[in-house]
Amino acid sequence: MKFEKVFRNSALHPKPVGLVLQYGTAGFRTNAKELDHIMFRMGLLAVLRSKKTKATIGVMVTASHNPEEDNGVKLVDPMGEMVTPSWEEYSMQLANAEQDVLLTALKDVIEKEAISMDQDANIFIGKDTRPSSEKLSQAVSDGVMSLGGHVHDYGVVTTPQLHFMVRCQNTQGCYGSPTMEGYYRKLSQAFMLSLQAPNRTDDQKHLLVDGANGVGALRLRDMERFLQNQLQISLFNDCREGKLNFQCGADYVKVQQKPPQGVEMSVGERCCSFDGDADRIVYYYKDSDGCFHLQDGDKIATLIGTFLKDMLTQAGLDLQVAVVQTAYANGSSTRYLEDVLKVSWCTTGVKHLHHAAQEFDIGVYFEANGHGTVLFSNAAVHKIEKLAQDSSIKNEKKRTAAQLLHSTINVINQAVGDAISDMLLVEGVLAVQGLSVQQWDAIYSDLPNRQRKIKVADRRVITTTDAERRVVTPPGLQEAVDMLVKKYPQSRAFVRPSGTEDIIRVYAEADTQENTDALAQEVCLAVYRLAGGVGEEPKPL
Ligand code: G16
């Protein structure tokens, strides 16, 4: 194999000398200006991964919930999941190799993984709506083609759509057709089958969607015609004006605990927000006193997990449903879920949750921020399909439950959390169960909670353990958090470095909002003082 082309073209995407970037929670993510060489090199890596797995690999150019000036890259493995953690090491090796040793780093991966360079490589590329994405996705293509790979560029698509295409391609169409039309048709047909409530009122069909001024808004518009008016969408923050993720989108709504700008909500109306690449969703509404109520990823997991369990019981199927959560899960959600389902914990990051959910017959995983999906084991799919197609079943309730489970499987994008697919799933479950958004909200009451961000000189000084619930370094910080937590009833707090932004995240919950905010403030101060805070000391909100 000749590497002259890689050598030549890499010089067109030079690495700034000394720049070192970490592979974070969801790939590389930083200011777009620092990413050209990373994109070229991830194109190279995708080719190696494709040759190694003998399958199509995806590369998505996006920084998801981050501000518009950032960008990033997510690598998609053959079944549509995030790239396997052992290859994260290789991506760092390639990303951070200085220009003169790039070929050595590349050859090292080839050798370690015993990759046959004669093997074909196919790469699917997608990008979000950021101004920098066009050029950066071109750098990915350059990397792929420099190493002889074939590119299929899907253009501006949501992250989950790209994951879906990769999974469809590598299952030879068994999962669906790897086209945009294939995606819209599969999900919308399954959604309509899953409704089972033909007499829904216009109010029940109506949904307000905040598209975060991102790709989710564009692609949801494309999908509307496939939904045949079964969902009547009022779309806000739809890219016509307004900045991506600015005062809108799922992350803003979840962290600020308030409605996005630009959405006209009436009392009791169901609303939801996507994030910048449409892999997260949160729901909310406003009550008659004008109070804002959030149905975040925990509430979505509860709705879906309990629905699936009910349907399995009605269908007489003995399959275990588990919900996977992270440290951000509200204490009330965990207490509620533990009474009805199995609950499992893992570290922040969909790549970890996805893996943990694969342990069960049916694994529902959601981060509180609205990132999640449901995974069905092959055995579970087989049992459900068999029952749904069994025409000898006389018991109507049982037959309906089996068919509902079957269509639910097809509404869900099992490759990764998907705002559009999750939205259809929630809408279907609410319709089948005849639940209003208020009734759904009343399943349990969240403990007041607060998320804050603290800027420190180097976020790597904070290391954690126990699914990121306890700090290991710097010394004294965990002891300080423990002392503070003791001051407030029903309280909990933790601190962790973000893997997508250059900040430390602080989470606190307690019996009242006042206590929660006081606890969050004190923990912020402890981080600032013990972990090298920069700028002004954190102030109470
Ligand atoms: C990514 C990950 C999520 C994670 C989020 C925040 O989401 O896929 O699993 O929760 O980042 O991570 P951190 O707290 O480490 O910054 P997205 O939607 O931004 O790609």
Boltz pocket constraint, residues with backbone or C-beta under 6 A from the ligand:
constraints:
  - pocket:
      binder: B
      contacts: [[A, 25], [A, 26], [A, 63], [A, 64], [A, 65], [A, 66], [A, 275], [A, 279], [A, 280], [A, 348], [A, 349], [A, 350], [A, 351], [A, 367], [A, 369], [A, 371], [A, 497], [A, 498], [A, 499], [A, 500], [A, 501], [A, 505]]
      max_distance: 6.0
